[in-house]
Amino acid sequence: MSYKITLSTRDKQQFEFTCTAEQTVQEAAEAASLYPPFSCKSGICGACLATCKTGKYSLASYSDEVLSAEAVAQGDILLCRTIPKTDLHISVPYTADNIPQHIHKPRTAQIIALDNIAERTVKLVLQLEADSELGLAFDFEPGQFVELEVPGTKLMRAYSLANTPNWDGRLEFLIRLQEQGQFSAFLQQAVIGQSLLVHAPSGAFVLNKQSANPRCFIAGGTGLSPFLAMLQRAAEWGEDHPTQLFLGVNTEAEIMCQAELAALQQSLSHLAVQICVWKPVTDWSGFIGTPVDALRNYLQQHNSTQDIYLCGPPRLVAGASEIALDAGIDKARIYSERFVAS
Ligand code: FES
């Protein structure tokens, strides 16, 4: 038994393929050479979030941090966990160019820098080896992530790129070291020159360039990475879009990338940055509280014609989404990426 699946994108394109009763929608899409954004393929990252408009389906196990009971009741699904019982019409929250029809094979890169930039936070810089087809070039949309894999192991984690596409093969990442994280343990022993595999970029957490609305970016810790990429691209292209960035950290020791943010503000006169320290341990004179608190204050003083971009731990994303919805922001204007501890 197989069913017709129709994916409708935000720019009103449609993709059709068939899916058996034994396949997930993600598997069937890939079998049809369509690659909607994905990462874990196990229901824990939320990269494949979509909404089913019509049809019946079952959902294999998933984390309620990325798909709440309320969201399920409204038809939200994870493509990697959805098994059809009828034909399905699914709406995806991104444009057709986020569904590539082929995917490049993993590329080898060397670690060229690995520096502590804040408490339990490192900046990892990789240099790609030249590829016979692509040379050193590495193309992606600012906001996307790649999966990094330790060669010869099953160790693989997704991280957002913190720099912009370039012809030099340089890739930058901000990474929070997790107590129990396997990749974090690897990084703590890694040495300059060590190789990693870099999988093809994926993800739909990219700017809605059709929108002229002011943008509000909310970053939890290393959730800053995709925003650095977006803002660097804006600076490179001279696109000075009104943007408010809130960066949330637990204590002052976790504040990162202040020089980079100051440089971006030099280039982007309409960029405002507020660092939010939840539990300061010194006489911190800046904002005290979470970026969710800061967003609440901000939306009380600004109208609801804002595009909201959220990146960080699932709890921050859920809290900020709720504040934005309560303030009257349209759900379609809230874009989010959740970080899974690794
Ligand atoms: S790819 Fe579906 S939840 Fe991660």
Residues whose N, C-alpha, C, O or C-beta is under 5 A from the ligand:
A	BS01	FES	F38 S39 C40 K41 S42 G43 I44 C45 G46 A47 C48 L78 C80
